[in-house]
Amino acid sequence: MTPEQREAWMAGRTKHGGYLGGKEQPEHYAWRTMIARCTNPKANSYNRYGARGIRVCKRWQKYENFLADMGKRPSEKHSLDRINNDGDYKPSNCRWALPAEQSRNKRNSDIYKGPKFSGVLSDCAAHLGISKELAYWRWKTWGTLKKGETWQRQKKPKSRSG
C-alpha cells in the first residue's frame, strides 16, 4: 500500500470519529461489536443476541447516532449494557455500566439470599465486608456465605426464549 493509499484508507476510517490517529475508539468498538453480535451469525456471541431476537434500533445503525445518544464512555472500566437484558439495543434501554452493574443484569447470574440481604455474589460479599473471591470460596466450601446463617442460591428465571 502506498503512503497515498494508506492516507485515503485512514481518511475513510476516521470521518465518523470512530478511529482517531489510526486507533479505534472504545465507543466505536462497543458499537461495532454490538452490531456484529445482533446481525452476524458468524459472530462468537450471536447465539446469545441475534439468535435470541435481540436487535439494534434503526437509528443506531449509524455510528454517529449511537455516539450522539450514548456519549463517550465515562471511564475505561465502563462498557455498553442493556438495562432490560431481554430488550433491544436502543437509547432508552442502554447505558454505560461498570462490571458490578453488568453482573447484576446477566441472565445467568445467581441470586444469593441470606437472613437480611439478597443479591448477586459480589453484592452479598460487599454486604458482609468480604471479597467476592472469599464469598465464592465460602459458598463452595461451606454452602453458606457466613457461618451460622442459612443462605440459599437461586437461578434467575429466563424470560425470553433462546
VOKOL-949701 format. One record per atom (N, C-alpha, C): atom name; residue in one letter; x, z, y. Coordinates in steps of 0.05 Angstrom, whole numbers. Last residue first. Example, Ala and Ser with C-alpha at 12.3 -4.5 7.8 and 13.67 -1.06 7.14 Angstrom:
! residues 2
ATOM, N, s, 257, 142, -45
ATOM, CA, s, 273, 143, -21
ATOM, C, s, 258, 157, 1
ATOM, N, a, 264, 156, -114
ATOM, CA, a, 246, 156, -90
ATOM, C, a, 264, 156, -66
//
This chain:
! residues 162
ATOM, N, g, -691, 478, -378
ATOM, CA, g, -667, 464, -377
ATOM, C, g, -645, 477, -390
ATOM, N, s, -743, 504, -334
ATOM, CA, s, -733, 495, -360
ATOM, C, s, -707, 480, -356
ATOM, N, r, -739, 563, -296
ATOM, CA, r, -741, 534, -295
ATOM, C, r, -729, 523, -321
ATOM, N, s, -733, 617, -303
ATOM, CA, s, -759, 608, -295
ATOM, C, s, -761, 577, -295
ATOM, N, k, -707, 667, -344
ATOM, CA, k, -703, 640, -334
ATOM, C, k, -730, 627, -328
ATOM, N, p, -696, 735, -329
ATOM, CA, p, -713, 715, -340
ATOM, C, p, -707, 688, -328
ATOM, N, k, -633, 766, -342
ATOM, CA, k, -652, 755, -322
ATOM, C, k, -670, 735, -335
ATOM, N, k, -627, 818, -390
ATOM, CA, k, -622, 790, -382
ATOM, C, k, -642, 782, -361
ATOM, N, q, -606, 884, -381
ATOM, CA, q, -628, 865, -385
ATOM, C, q, -619, 838, -375
ATOM, N, r, -581, 945, -404
ATOM, CA, r, -574, 918, -394
ATOM, C, r, -597, 899, -401
ATOM, N, q, -585, 1013, -384
ATOM, CA, q, -594, 991, -400
ATOM, C, q, -586, 965, -387
ATOM, N, w, -559, 1079, -390
ATOM, CA, w, -560, 1053, -375
ATOM, C, w, -570, 1032, -395
ATOM, N, t, -563, 1147, -386
ATOM, CA, t, -572, 1124, -401
ATOM, C, t, -574, 1100, -383
ATOM, N, e, -507, 1190, -377
ATOM, CA, e, -530, 1176, -365
ATOM, C, e, -537, 1152, -384
ATOM, N, g, -463, 1211, -400
ATOM, CA, g, -485, 1230, -395
ATOM, C, g, -510, 1216, -383
ATOM, N, k, -418, 1168, -368
ATOM, CA, k, -424, 1187, -390
ATOM, C, k, -446, 1206, -382
ATOM, N, k, -438, 1107, -343
ATOM, CA, k, -430, 1134, -335
ATOM, C, k, -437, 1153, -358
ATOM, N, l, -451, 1060, -366
ATOM, CA, l, -433, 1059, -343
ATOM, C, l, -423, 1086, -334
ATOM, N, t, -451, 1050, -437
ATOM, CA, t, -463, 1061, -413
ATOM, C, t, -443, 1058, -390
ATOM, N, g, -422, 1037, -480
ATOM, CA, g, -451, 1029, -480
ATOM, C, g, -466, 1040, -456
ATOM, N, w, -368, 1048, -484
ATOM, CA, w, -387, 1070, -486
ATOM, C, w, -416, 1061, -489
ATOM, N, t, -344, 996, -483
ATOM, CA, t, -333, 1018, -499
ATOM, C, t, -354, 1039, -505
ATOM, N, k, -373, 962, -450
ATOM, CA, k, -364, 952, -476
ATOM, C, k, -356, 975, -495
ATOM, N, w, -380, 996, -405
ATOM, CA, w, -403, 985, -419
ATOM, C, w, -395, 976, -448
ATOM, N, r, -326, 1007, -391
ATOM, CA, r, -344, 1029, -399
ATOM, C, r, -368, 1018, -415
ATOM, N, w, -310, 955, -377
ATOM, CA, w, -297, 969, -399
ATOM, C, w, -315, 991, -410
ATOM, N, y, -343, 946, -332
ATOM, CA, y, -345, 928, -356
ATOM, C, y, -333, 942, -380
ATOM, N, a, -323, 986, -299
ATOM, CA, a, -352, 986, -307
ATOM, C, a, -355, 969, -332
ATOM, N, l, -271, 968, -292
ATOM, CA, l, -276, 994, -306
ATOM, C, l, -305, 995, -315
ATOM, N, e, -282, 921, -264
ATOM, CA, e, -268, 920, -289
ATOM, C, e, -272, 945, -305
ATOM, N, k, -306, 939, -218
ATOM, CA, k, -323, 924, -236
ATOM, C, k, -309, 922, -264
ATOM, N, s, -286, 1007, -203
ATOM, CA, s, -282, 978, -202
ATOM, C, s, -301, 964, -222
ATOM, N, i, -331, 1057, -175
ATOM, CA, i, -310, 1048, -194
ATOM, C, i, -307, 1017, -191
ATOM, N, g, -375, 1080, -151
ATOM, CA, g, -349, 1084, -139
ATOM, C, g, -326, 1076, -158
ATOM, N, l, -426, 1068, -166
ATOM, CA, l, -413, 1090, -180
ATOM, C, l, -385, 1096, -169
ATOM, N, h, -436, 1024, -133
ATOM, CA, h, -454, 1048, -131
ATOM, C, h, -440, 1073, -143
ATOM, N, a, -399, 989, -154
ATOM, CA, a, -396, 999, -126
ATOM, C, a, -412, 1024, -122
ATOM, N, a, -422, 981, -204
ATOM, CA, a, -395, 992, -202
ATOM, C, a, -391, 1004, -174
ATOM, N, c, -470, 956, -189
ATOM, CA, c, -470, 982, -203
ATOM, C, c, -443, 996, -201
ATOM, N, d, -449, 909, -168
ATOM, CA, d, -464, 927, -151
ATOM, C, d, -466, 955, -163
ATOM, N, s, -426, 886, -214
ATOM, CA, s, -409, 892, -191
ATOM, C, s, -423, 912, -171
ATOM, N, l, -471, 879, -249
ATOM, CA, l, -449, 898, -255
ATOM, C, l, -432, 905, -231
ATOM, N, v, -533, 879, -211
ATOM, CA, v, -512, 866, -227
ATOM, C, v, -489, 885, -230
ATOM, N, g, -577, 937, -215
ATOM, CA, g, -565, 914, -202
ATOM, C, g, -546, 900, -221
ATOM, N, s, -603, 1002, -200
ATOM, CA, s, -602, 978, -217
ATOM, C, s, -590, 955, -201
ATOM, N, f, -606, 1073, -202
ATOM, CA, f, -597, 1049, -190
ATOM, C, f, -598, 1026, -210
ATOM, N, k, -617, 1120, -228
ATOM, CA, k, -622, 1120, -200
ATOM, C, k, -616, 1093, -186
ATOM, N, p, -608, 1112, -283
ATOM, CA, p, -629, 1130, -275
ATOM, C, p, -636, 1128, -245
ATOM, N, g, -597, 1040, -288
ATOM, CA, g, -590, 1068, -293
ATOM, C, g, -612, 1086, -283
ATOM, N, k, -591, 976, -310
ATOM, CA, k, -609, 996, -299
ATOM, C, k, -601, 1023, -308
ATOM, N, y, -564, 913, -296
ATOM, CA, y, -559, 939, -308
ATOM, C, y, -577, 960, -294
ATOM, N, i, -575, 847, -310
ATOM, CA, i, -582, 869, -292
ATOM, C, i, -578, 895, -308
ATOM, N, d, -532, 790, -316
ATOM, CA, d, -547, 812, -328
ATOM, C, d, -553, 833, -307
ATOM, N, s, -537, 723, -297
ATOM, CA, s, -527, 750, -290
ATOM, C, s, -545, 771, -304
ATOM, N, n, -553, 671, -303
ATOM, CA, n, -545, 685, -327
ATOM, C, n, -533, 713, -321
ATOM, N, r, -565, 650, -254
ATOM, CA, r, -586, 651, -274
ATOM, C, r, -579, 669, -297
ATOM, N, k, -539, 686, -197
ATOM, CA, k, -536, 669, -220
ATOM, C, k, -559, 672, -240
ATOM, N, n, -541, 721, -155
ATOM, CA, n, -560, 699, -155
ATOM, C, n, -558, 681, -179
ATOM, N, r, -500, 756, -157
ATOM, CA, r, -527, 767, -158
ATOM, C, r, -548, 746, -162
ATOM, N, s, -457, 722, -149
ATOM, CA, s, -461, 733, -175
ATOM, C, s, -489, 745, -179
ATOM, N, q, -462, 711, -94
ATOM, CA, q, -467, 690, -113
ATOM, C, q, -472, 701, -141
ATOM, N, e, -445, 759, -72
ATOM, CA, e, -473, 749, -67
ATOM, C, e, -480, 728, -88
ATOM, N, a, -392, 759, -90
ATOM, CA, a, -410, 780, -99
ATOM, C, a, -440, 772, -95
ATOM, N, p, -370, 713, -63
ATOM, CA, p, -373, 714, -92
ATOM, C, p, -392, 735, -102
ATOM, N, l, -411, 697, -5
ATOM, CA, l, -387, 709, -17
ATOM, C, l, -392, 710, -47
ATOM, N, a, -441, 636, 19
ATOM, CA, a, -442, 663, 7
ATOM, C, a, -415, 671, -4
ATOM, N, w, -478, 598, 62
ATOM, CA, w, -450, 603, 54
ATOM, C, w, -450, 632, 44
ATOM, N, r, -540, 571, 37
ATOM, CA, r, -524, 589, 55
ATOM, C, r, -496, 588, 45
ATOM, N, c, -605, 540, 27
ATOM, CA, c, -576, 542, 24
ATOM, C, c, -563, 560, 45
ATOM, N, n, -657, 528, 37
ATOM, CA, n, -651, 542, 12
ATOM, C, n, -621, 546, 7
ATOM, N, s, -666, 499, 83
ATOM, CA, s, -680, 525, 80
ATOM, C, s, -672, 541, 55
ATOM, N, p, -634, 452, 74
ATOM, CA, p, -627, 472, 94
ATOM, C, p, -640, 499, 90
ATOM, N, k, -624, 442, 2
ATOM, CA, k, -637, 435, 28
ATOM, C, k, -631, 457, 48
ATOM, N, y, -624, 434, -63
ATOM, CA, y, -605, 436, -41
ATOM, C, y, -618, 425, -16
ATOM, N, d, -681, 466, -95
ATOM, CA, d, -663, 444, -89
ATOM, C, d, -643, 451, -67
ATOM, N, g, -686, 525, -138
ATOM, CA, g, -694, 507, -116
ATOM, C, g, -673, 485, -111
ATOM, N, d, -669, 563, -171
ATOM, CA, d, -684, 541, -183
ATOM, C, d, -692, 521, -163
ATOM, N, n, -646, 601, -138
ATOM, CA, n, -629, 587, -158
ATOM, C, n, -643, 564, -171
ATOM, N, n, -654, 606, -73
ATOM, CA, n, -671, 605, -97
ATOM, C, n, -655, 588, -117
ATOM, N, i, -605, 598, -45
ATOM, CA, i, -619, 624, -44
ATOM, C, i, -638, 627, -68
ATOM, N, r, -546, 568, -66
ATOM, CA, r, -575, 564, -63
ATOM, C, r, -589, 592, -65
ATOM, N, d, -484, 564, -33
ATOM, CA, d, -502, 579, -51
ATOM, C, d, -531, 571, -45
ATOM, N, l, -416, 548, -23
ATOM, CA, l, -444, 539, -20
ATOM, C, l, -461, 553, -41
ATOM, N, s, -373, 603, -7
ATOM, CA, s, -379, 578, -19
ATOM, C, s, -409, 572, -17
ATOM, N, h, -321, 642, 24
ATOM, CA, h, -348, 633, 22
ATOM, C, h, -351, 607, 8
ATOM, N, k, -267, 651, 30
ATOM, CA, k, -280, 663, 7
ATOM, C, k, -309, 654, 3
ATOM, N, e, -251, 630, 78
ATOM, CA, e, -242, 617, 53
ATOM, C, e, -257, 627, 29
ATOM, N, s, -310, 635, 120
ATOM, CA, s, -284, 643, 111
ATOM, C, s, -276, 628, 86
ATOM, N, p, -356, 606, 137
ATOM, CA, p, -346, 629, 153
ATOM, C, p, -318, 639, 145
ATOM, N, r, -354, 536, 140
ATOM, CA, r, -353, 559, 123
ATOM, C, r, -343, 583, 140
ATOM, N, k, -392, 505, 192
ATOM, CA, k, -367, 510, 178
ATOM, C, k, -369, 535, 161
ATOM, N, g, -460, 482, 181
ATOM, CA, g, -438, 492, 197
ATOM, C, g, -413, 495, 180
ATOM, N, m, -508, 464, 159
ATOM, CA, m, -494, 487, 147
ATOM, C, m, -472, 499, 165
ATOM, N, d, -525, 421, 192
ATOM, CA, d, -544, 442, 184
ATOM, C, d, -529, 468, 174
ATOM, N, a, -479, 390, 200
ATOM, CA, a, -495, 399, 223
ATOM, C, a, -513, 422, 216
ATOM, N, l, -464, 380, 147
ATOM, CA, l, -447, 396, 164
ATOM, C, l, -462, 407, 188
ATOM, N, f, -508, 347, 131
ATOM, CA, f, -502, 372, 117
ATOM, C, f, -485, 391, 135
ATOM, N, n, -501, 305, 167
ATOM, CA, n, -525, 322, 169
ATOM, C, n, -521, 348, 154
ATOM, N, e, -452, 284, 150
ATOM, CA, e, -455, 293, 178
ATOM, C, e, -479, 311, 181
ATOM, N, y, -462, 266, 97
ATOM, CA, y, -445, 290, 102
ATOM, C, y, -449, 301, 130
ATOM, N, k, -525, 248, 74
ATOM, CA, k, -503, 242, 93
ATOM, C, k, -488, 267, 100
ATOM, N, q, -560, 272, 43
ATOM, CA, q, -546, 250, 30
ATOM, C, q, -523, 241, 48
ATOM, N, w, -590, 309, 69
ATOM, CA, w, -563, 317, 62
ATOM, C, w, -548, 295, 46
ATOM, N, r, -641, 286, 74
ATOM, CA, r, -624, 290, 98
ATOM, C, r, -595, 295, 91
ATOM, N, k, -661, 290, 22
ATOM, CA, k, -653, 264, 33
ATOM, C, k, -635, 267, 57
ATOM, N, c, -634, 344, -17
ATOM, CA, c, -653, 333, 1
ATOM, C, c, -643, 307, 13
ATOM, N, v, -616, 341, -84
ATOM, CA, v, -605, 344, -57
ATOM, C, v, -625, 331, -39
ATOM, N, r, -644, 377, -141
ATOM, CA, r, -639, 353, -124
ATOM, C, r, -627, 361, -98
ATOM, N, i, -652, 397, -207
ATOM, CA, i, -642, 405, -180
ATOM, C, i, -634, 380, -165
ATOM, N, g, -664, 384, -259
ATOM, CA, g, -683, 376, -238
ATOM, C, g, -675, 385, -210
ATOM, N, r, -628, 393, -297
ATOM, CA, r, -649, 413, -294
ATOM, C, r, -669, 406, -273
ATOM, N, a, -592, 352, -288
ATOM, CA, a, -608, 351, -312
ATOM, C, a, -631, 371, -312
ATOM, N, g, -569, 371, -240
ATOM, CA, g, -585, 347, -240
ATOM, C, g, -603, 345, -265
ATOM, N, y, -550, 426, -264
ATOM, CA, y, -562, 420, -238
ATOM, C, y, -580, 395, -241
ATOM, N, r, -527, 432, -313
ATOM, CA, r, -538, 456, -301
ATOM, C, r, -551, 451, -274
ATOM, N, n, -508, 382, -325
ATOM, CA, n, -528, 393, -343
ATOM, C, n, -541, 418, -331
ATOM, N, y, -467, 374, -287
ATOM, CA, y, -492, 360, -284
ATOM, C, y, -514, 373, -301
ATOM, N, s, -416, 395, -287
ATOM, CA, s, -438, 414, -286
ATOM, C, s, -465, 400, -282
ATOM, N, n, -381, 349, -292
ATOM, CA, n, -380, 372, -311
ATOM, C, n, -404, 390, -311
ATOM, N, a, -412, 285, -286
ATOM, CA, a, -401, 309, -273
ATOM, C, a, -402, 332, -293
ATOM, N, k, -440, 245, -309
ATOM, CA, k, -413, 249, -319
ATOM, C, k, -400, 273, -306
ATOM, N, p, -488, 240, -280
ATOM, CA, p, -489, 252, -308
ATOM, C, p, -461, 256, -320
ATOM, N, n, -493, 255, -215
ATOM, CA, n, -475, 241, -233
ATOM, C, n, -476, 254, -261
ATOM, N, t, -527, 287, -183
ATOM, CA, t, -533, 258, -186
ATOM, C, t, -516, 244, -207
ATOM, N, c, -511, 340, -178
ATOM, CA, c, -540, 334, -179
ATOM, C, c, -546, 305, -185
ATOM, N, r, -457, 340, -176
ATOM, CA, r, -470, 356, -198
ATOM, C, r, -500, 351, -199
ATOM, N, a, -448, 306, -130
ATOM, CA, a, -440, 298, -158
ATOM, C, a, -455, 314, -179
ATOM, N, i, -467, 337, -87
ATOM, CA, i, -478, 311, -93
ATOM, C, i, -472, 303, -122
ATOM, N, m, -431, 380, -92
ATOM, CA, m, -460, 385, -93
ATOM, C, m, -474, 359, -101
ATOM, N, t, -382, 355, -82
ATOM, CA, t, -387, 366, -109
ATOM, C, t, -417, 372, -113
ATOM, N, r, -390, 342, -27
ATOM, CA, r, -384, 321, -47
ATOM, C, r, -390, 331, -75
ATOM, N, w, -398, 393, -3
ATOM, CA, w, -418, 372, -2
ATOM, C, w, -414, 352, -24
ATOM, N, a, -349, 418, -14
ATOM, CA, a, -374, 430, -23
ATOM, C, a, -396, 410, -23
ATOM, N, y, -314, 382, 12
ATOM, CA, y, -312, 386, -17
ATOM, C, y, -338, 398, -28
ATOM, N, h, -331, 390, 65
ATOM, CA, h, -335, 364, 52
ATOM, C, h, -333, 366, 22
ATOM, N, e, -315, 442, 72
ATOM, CA, e, -343, 436, 74
ATOM, C, e, -349, 409, 61
ATOM, N, p, -259, 438, 68
ATOM, CA, p, -274, 453, 47
ATOM, C, p, -304, 447, 48
ATOM, N, q, -231, 372, 77
ATOM, CA, q, -240, 398, 88
ATOM, C, q, -258, 412, 68
ATOM, N, e, -175, 339, 52
ATOM, CA, e, -204, 343, 50
ATOM, C, e, -211, 371, 60
ATOM, N, k, -125, 311, 92
ATOM, CA, k, -133, 333, 75
ATOM, C, k, -163, 337, 75
ATOM, N, g, -111, 275, 130
ATOM, CA, g, -108, 267, 102
ATOM, C, g, -116, 288, 83
ATOM, N, g, -126, 298, 178
ATOM, CA, g, -97, 296, 172
ATOM, C, g, -92, 289, 143
ATOM, N, l, -186, 313, 149
ATOM, CA, l, -170, 316, 173
ATOM, C, l, -141, 316, 166
ATOM, N, y, -246, 292, 124
ATOM, CA, y, -217, 293, 119
ATOM, C, y, -203, 294, 145
ATOM, N, g, -295, 294, 146
ATOM, CA, g, -291, 308, 121
ATOM, C, g, -262, 310, 113
ATOM, N, g, -307, 265, 191
ATOM, CA, g, -295, 292, 195
ATOM, C, g, -290, 307, 169
ATOM, N, h, -322, 213, 188
ATOM, CA, h, -343, 233, 188
ATOM, C, h, -333, 261, 190
ATOM, N, k, -273, 186, 190
ATOM, CA, k, -292, 181, 211
ATOM, C, k, -315, 202, 211
ATOM, N, t, -235, 190, 149
ATOM, CA, t, -237, 211, 169
ATOM, C, t, -259, 208, 190
ATOM, N, r, -234, 146, 116
ATOM, CA, r, -239, 172, 104
ATOM, C, r, -244, 194, 125
ATOM, N, g, -220, 105, 149
ATOM, CA, g, -246, 104, 136
ATOM, C, g, -253, 131, 124
ATOM, N, a, -168, 121, 162
ATOM, CA, a, -188, 120, 183
ATOM, C, a, -216, 119, 171
ATOM, N, m, -143, 113, 113
ATOM, CA, m, -146, 140, 123
ATOM, C, m, -167, 141, 145
ATOM, N, w, -144, 57, 110
ATOM, CA, w, -157, 73, 90
ATOM, C, w, -163, 101, 100
ATOM, N, a, -112, 44, 155
ATOM, CA, a, -140, 35, 154
ATOM, C, a, -156, 52, 133
ATOM, N, e, -64, 67, 137
ATOM, CA, e, -77, 77, 162
ATOM, C, e, -106, 69, 163
ATOM, N, r, -54, 36, 92
ATOM, CA, r, -58, 65, 89
ATOM, C, r, -72, 76, 114
ATOM, N, q, -46, -13, 115
ATOM, CA, q, -68, -10, 97
ATOM, C, q, -75, 20, 93
ATOM, N, e, 0, -2, 145
ATOM, CA, e, -25, -11, 159
ATOM, C, e, -49, -7, 141
ATOM, N, p, 38, 10, 105
ATOM, CA, p, 30, 30, 124
ATOM, C, p, 4, 23, 139
ATOM, N, t, 13, -18, 42
ATOM, CA, t, 29, -19, 67
ATOM, C, t, 21, 3, 86
ATOM, N, m, 17, 0, -23
ATOM, CA, m, 0, 0, 0
ATOM, C, m, 18, 0, 25
//
